[in-house]
Amino acid sequence: MTPVQGVDLAFWYILGISVVLLFGITAVMVYFVVRFRRSRHPVASDIRDNYKLEILWTIIPTLIALSMFYVGWHSYLGLRAVPDDAMNVAVEAQMFSWLFIYENDKESENELVVPVGRAVKLNVSSVDVLHSLFIAAFRIKVDAIKGIPTYAWFYADKVGEYDIQCTEYCGVNHSAMVAKLRIVPQEEFEAWLAEDGN
């Protein structure tokens, strides 16, 4: 399972449970309002010391919350477990651009180019203030902090062009701190990597 699939699974699982609970609780509430209205039950019932009911409404929400935690935790582990054969790219954030440095020391500003069918590890840092690398198509959002290197990874599974943004206000030109991720065929990537002048 790719990180994108893991994040999406956690999102839809939690959303699905939330929708079911919303409609379920609303339906029960409407039923209780109609069924136990004052005209039919002028004297309220006392349900204190109903241990079975108290155990039930403690255990069921606990199990639901634990299941959401499990799915979310499994998704998080997928985001942190980088495959051994991942291609490494250093990412340096600076006001107001992204610098991508490849293993052969090739540098590219505001353009991340990777081959299709590869896992890509982004080793993220900042040379100045706090930034945040955001690649929505691959569910990546990681802070770039000076002196505190971190990483994220994704699987480049489809040829295309995707947006990269800074999502942490980093100064007056923050909104212009954008870049592109280009996923290209292996041959095109190798030719690009061998080019001079970037």
C-alpha positions as CSV (number, residue, x, y, z in Angstrom):
1,M,0.0,0.0,0.0
2,T,1.4,3.4,-1.0
3,P,1.3,6.4,1.5
4,V,-1.5,8.0,-0.6
5,Q,-3.6,4.9,-0.3
6,G,-3.0,4.7,3.4
7,V,-3.9,8.3,4.0
8,D,-7.0,8.1,1.8
9,L,-8.1,4.9,3.6
10,A,-7.8,6.5,7.0
11,F,-9.7,9.6,5.8
12,W,-12.6,7.6,4.3
13,Y,-12.8,5.2,7.3
14,I,-13.0,8.1,9.8
15,L,-15.4,10.0,7.6
16,G,-17.6,6.9,7.1
17,I,-17.8,6.2,10.8
18,S,-18.6,9.9,11.4
19,V,-21.4,9.9,8.9
20,V,-22.9,6.7,10.3
21,L,-22.8,8.1,13.8
22,L,-24.3,11.4,12.7
23,F,-27.3,9.8,11.1
24,G,-27.6,7.1,13.7
25,I,-27.5,9.4,16.7
26,T,-29.9,11.9,15.0
27,A,-32.4,9.0,14.2
28,V,-32.2,7.8,17.8
29,M,-32.7,11.3,19.1
30,V,-35.7,11.9,16.9
31,Y,-37.2,8.5,18.0
32,F,-36.7,9.4,21.7
33,V,-38.3,12.8,21.2
34,V,-41.4,11.2,19.7
35,R,-41.5,8.0,21.7
36,F,-40.9,9.6,25.1
37,R,-42.6,12.9,24.7
38,R,-44.2,14.5,27.8
39,S,-47.8,13.8,26.7
40,R,-47.1,10.0,26.6
41,H,-44.7,9.9,29.6
42,P,-45.5,12.7,32.1
43,V,-43.2,11.2,34.7
44,A,-39.6,10.7,33.5
45,S,-38.0,7.3,33.9
46,D,-34.9,6.9,36.1
47,I,-32.1,5.0,34.4
48,R,-29.5,5.4,37.0
49,D,-27.6,2.3,38.1
50,N,-28.3,0.5,34.8
51,Y,-24.8,-1.0,34.6
52,K,-25.4,-2.9,31.4
53,L,-26.3,0.3,29.6
54,E,-23.4,2.2,31.1
55,I,-20.9,-0.6,30.1
56,L,-22.4,-0.7,26.6
57,W,-22.1,3.1,26.0
58,T,-18.6,3.1,27.3
59,I,-17.3,0.0,25.4
60,I,-18.8,0.8,22.0
61,P,-17.4,4.3,21.6
62,T,-14.0,3.1,23.0
63,L,-13.8,0.4,20.3
64,I,-14.8,2.9,17.6
65,A,-12.2,5.3,18.7
66,L,-9.5,2.6,19.0
67,S,-10.4,1.4,15.5
68,M,-10.0,4.9,14.1
69,F,-6.6,5.2,15.9
70,Y,-5.4,1.9,14.5
71,V,-6.3,2.9,10.9
72,G,-4.7,6.3,11.4
73,W,-1.6,4.9,13.0
74,H,-1.1,2.3,10.3
75,S,-1.4,5.1,7.7
76,Y,1.2,7.2,9.6
77,L,3.6,4.2,9.7
78,G,3.3,4.0,5.9
79,L,4.3,7.6,5.6
80,R,7.5,7.0,7.7
81,A,8.6,3.6,6.3
82,V,10.7,4.5,3.3
83,P,11.6,1.6,0.9
84,D,15.3,0.6,0.8
85,D,15.5,1.3,-2.9
86,A,14.1,4.9,-2.7
87,M,15.8,7.6,-4.7
88,N,17.1,10.4,-2.4
89,V,16.6,14.0,-3.2
90,A,17.6,16.8,-0.8
91,V,15.1,19.6,-0.5
92,E,16.2,23.0,0.8
93,A,13.6,25.6,1.5
94,Q,14.6,29.3,1.3
95,M,12.8,32.5,1.0
96,F,11.1,32.1,-1.4
97,S,11.9,29.1,-3.4
98,W,12.6,25.3,-3.3
99,L,16.0,23.9,-4.1
100,F,16.2,20.2,-5.1
101,I,19.6,18.5,-5.0
102,Y,20.1,15.1,-6.5
103,E,22.6,12.3,-5.6
104,N,24.9,13.4,-8.5
105,D,24.9,17.0,-7.1
106,K,22.6,18.3,-9.8
107,E,20.5,21.2,-8.5
108,S,17.1,22.3,-9.7
109,E,15.2,25.3,-8.4
110,N,11.4,25.1,-8.1
111,E,11.3,21.9,-10.2
112,L,11.4,18.4,-8.8
113,V,11.9,15.8,-11.6
114,V,11.6,12.1,-10.8
115,P,11.2,8.9,-12.8
116,V,7.9,7.1,-12.9
117,G,7.8,3.8,-10.9
118,R,10.2,4.8,-8.2
119,A,9.9,5.5,-4.5
120,V,11.3,9.0,-3.8
121,K,12.7,10.1,-0.4
122,L,12.7,13.9,0.2
123,N,15.3,14.9,2.8
124,V,13.8,18.3,3.9
125,S,15.5,21.2,5.6
126,S,15.5,25.0,5.6
127,V,18.3,27.5,5.2
128,D,16.4,30.3,6.9
129,V,12.9,30.5,8.4
130,L,10.1,28.0,8.9
131,H,8.6,26.6,5.7
132,S,6.3,23.7,4.9
133,L,6.6,21.4,1.9
134,F,3.1,20.4,0.6
135,I,2.5,18.1,-2.3
136,A,-1.3,17.5,-2.2
137,A,-1.4,14.9,-4.9
138,F,0.9,12.6,-2.8
139,R,-0.5,13.6,0.7
140,I,2.9,15.1,1.7
141,K,3.0,18.0,4.2
142,V,6.2,18.3,6.2
143,D,7.7,21.3,7.9
144,A,11.1,22.5,6.8
145,I,13.0,23.9,9.9
146,K,16.5,25.2,10.0
147,G,18.8,22.8,11.8
148,I,16.2,20.1,12.1
149,P,16.3,17.8,9.1
150,T,13.3,15.6,8.4
151,Y,12.0,13.6,5.5
152,A,8.9,12.4,3.6
153,W,8.5,9.9,0.8
154,F,6.1,9.1,-2.0
155,Y,5.7,6.6,-4.8
156,A,5.9,8.2,-8.3
157,D,3.2,6.0,-9.8
158,K,1.9,8.1,-12.7
159,V,3.5,10.3,-15.3
160,G,2.3,13.9,-14.8
161,E,2.9,17.3,-13.4
162,Y,1.8,18.2,-9.8
163,D,1.9,21.4,-7.7
164,I,4.3,22.0,-4.8
165,Q,3.5,24.7,-2.3
166,C,4.8,26.2,0.9
167,T,2.0,26.1,3.5
168,E,3.7,27.9,6.3
169,Y,3.7,31.7,6.2
170,C,7.4,32.5,5.6
171,G,7.4,36.2,4.6
172,V,6.0,38.7,2.2
173,N,6.5,36.6,-0.9
174,H,5.2,33.4,0.7
175,S,2.4,33.0,-1.8
176,A,4.9,33.0,-4.7
177,M,6.8,30.0,-3.1
178,V,5.5,27.4,-5.5
179,A,7.2,24.7,-7.5
180,K,6.4,21.8,-9.8
181,L,6.8,18.0,-9.4
182,R,7.3,16.4,-12.8
183,I,7.1,12.6,-13.0
184,V,8.6,11.4,-16.3
185,P,9.7,8.1,-18.0
186,Q,13.0,6.7,-16.8
187,E,14.8,7.6,-20.1
188,E,13.6,11.2,-20.0
189,F,14.7,11.5,-16.3
190,E,18.2,10.1,-17.0
191,A,18.6,12.6,-19.9
192,W,17.4,15.4,-17.7
193,L,19.7,14.4,-14.9
194,A,22.7,14.4,-17.2
195,E,22.0,17.9,-18.5
196,D,24.2,20.8,-17.3
197,G,23.1,24.3,-16.3
198,N,20.4,23.5,-13.7
